[in-house]
C-alpha cells in the first residue's frame, strides 16, 4: 500500500504475468520483466454513526451507502427535520450509490 493525498492510496493488485501473490520466489532461466499493477482507492467517510458504507473503495467502483429510515426529529416545537438527501462536494446525491472516479 502506498498513500497519496489525504483520502487516497494505491494497493497492490497483481503482477503483469497475472499472479496475485505479492511475495514470490522465481527460478530465472531467461531475462524476465515483471511489473506490479496497483489499484487506486479512495476513502469514503460518513459522519452519521447510523450510516453504512464508510471505508476504502476502488476507483471506478460503486460504493453503496445507506442511512436507515428515521422518524422526523423535532428541531423545535413547530419544526421537524427528516433526512432528504446527501450532499457530496456540493452535489446532491438522491440515491445511495456513488461511483468513485479520479
Helices and strands as residue ranges (DSSP letters): E 2-3, E 8-15, E 36-44, E 55-58, E 62-64, E 73-74, E 80-81, E 86-88, E 91-93, E 97-99
